[in-house]
C-alpha cells in the first residue's frame, strides 16, 4: 500500500511540475541584430559630437569590428528601437574578441531624455573585457530600476550605443545583440 501511495504522490508531483512548466512561455526573441546588421550601424551621435566610432563587418568570420575613431572611447549606435519594460526584458550581446588592453560597454540612449544626463545614455553593461564568443546578458528592468521605468512610462524609445574603450586604437569584435522578453 505504501508503494502505491508513494508512486501516486510521485506521479502527482511530476504532473504538477510539467503543468507549471507548460504555463510559462519562457524567453522570446523580440529583435536580433546579426553581426552583418551591426556592421551597418553608424557612428555614435553624442551630445557634443565626440565618441565616434566605425563598424566593419568581417564576412569570413561573421563578426563586426567596432573601432574607436580617434578618442579613447567611442563606437556605434543602433537604429531606433523601443524597449517595452512593462514586460521582463533582457539584452544579450555576443562578443567574439576584445584585446586584453581594451574594454567594451553597452548603453541605451533614450530618444527623448527625461532627465539631464540621460542624453549620454543609461548603462546596460559597464566597461568590461568579456570575450571568447561568450554572451553577456543583462536584465534591463533590474539594471534601470522601477523608478526610471516609471519615469519613461514603461516604454523607452532610443538607440543602443556599443563602444570600445581604453585607447585610441581600441576595438571589439561583436557577433550579435539580441533583445528578449519573458521569463526563464
N, C-alpha and C positions, 0 to 999 in steps of 0.2 A: 504494500500500500504506500509506503514511504517513497518507493522508487517512482510510482505513478504520479504522486503529488510533486515530487522533485522535477520529473520530466515535464509535467504540466506547467509548473512555475517557470522553468527554463523556456519553454515554448512561448508562454505569455510574455515574458521579458523580451525575447527575441522579436516577437511580432510588434511589441510596443516600440522597440528601438528602430525597427525597419519603418514603421509608420511615421515616427518622428523624423526620421531621416528623409523620408519622401516629401514631407511637408516643407522642408527647407529647399529653397530654389538654388542656393549656392551662389557663386560668383558668376556674373555675366559680363562679357566684354561690351563696353559702351562705345569705345573708339580705340583704334590701334593705329599708331604711326609706325610704319616699317622704316628700316634703315634708308631705303630709297626715298621715301617721303620726307624723312628728316633731312636728307641731303638737299632738298628743295627749299627748306626754311631759309628765311632771310636773316640778316644781321639784327641783333638786339636794337630796339628803338627806345633808348633810355631817356629820362627827362633832360639830361644835359648832353645828350648825343655822344656819350662815350660808351665804353663796354661793348665795343663792336666785335664781331667775330665772323667766321666763314664756316661753311659746311661743304664737304666734298665727299660724294658717295663713291665707295670702292665696290664696284660690282663683283669683282673676283672674290672678295672676302665677305660680301654682303654686310658692310658696316659703313657708317658715315664718320668721317673725322671732323670734329668740331675744333676749330683753332681760334685762339685769341688773335685779334687784329691790332697789334701794336701796344697794348697796355699789359698789365699783369693779370688781368681778368677780363672776360668778355665771352660772347658767344652768339647764339642764335635764338630766334623766337618762332613759336608755332603759329599756325593760323588761329583765328579766334575760335575758342571752344566755350561751352557752358558747362560748369560743374554743378550738378544738382545735388546739393548737400543736404536735401531733405531725405535723401537715401544714403545708406552707408557707402562711401566712395573711397576707392583706393587708386593709387597711381603706381605703376611699376615701370622701372627703367632697366633695360639690359645693357650693361657696359661690357664691351669686348676687352678694352685695354685702356689704361692710363699710366703714364710713366710715373715711377715712384716719387719723382720730384714734384709732380703736379697733383692737382685735385680737380674735382668737378662738383657742381652744385645744380639744383633744380629749384626754380621759383615759379610761382603763379602770380601774374600781374593782372589785377582787375582792370577792365576797360574803363570803368568809372570809379576811381578810388574813393572810398567813403571817408578815409582818414588821411591826414598828412603822413607821408612816408610810404603809403601803400603803392604809390606810383613806382617805387623801387622793388615792388614785388613782395610776396609772402613766401618765406622759406618753406619748401616741402621737404627737401633733402639738403642739409647744410654741407659745406665743403667736406669732401671725403675722398678716399682713394680706392673705393670698392672697384673691382675689375675681374678679369678672367672669366668672361661670359656669364657672370652672376647677375641676378636680378636684385634690385633694391626696390622694396615695396613699402609705401607709406600709407597709413590710414589718414586720409585727408581730413576727415571730420575731427579726429583726435588732434592732429597737428595744428589745425586752425582754431579749434575750440568753439564751444557753443556761442559765446558772446559775439565772435567775429561772424559766424554763420548767420546769427540773428540779425546782425548789422546789415548784411547783404540780402536779407530776406530769403535765405536758404539756397538761392541760386546765384552763382557768380559767373559772369561772362568775362573772358580775358584770354591771355596767352601764357604759354609756358616759356620761361627763359631757361635754356640749358647752356651752362657756362663751363669753360675750362678756366682754372685759376692757378696761380703760382709763379708765373714768369711770362715774359713777352712771347715766348715760343710754346706756351702751354697748349696741350691738345688732349682730347679724349675721344675714344672710338666707341660709337654708340650703335647698338643693333635694333632697339625698338623702345617705344614709350607707349604704354597701354593704360587706359582708364577702365576700371572695373567698378561694378556696383553689386551689392548683395552681401551675403554672409558666408563665412567659411563653414 
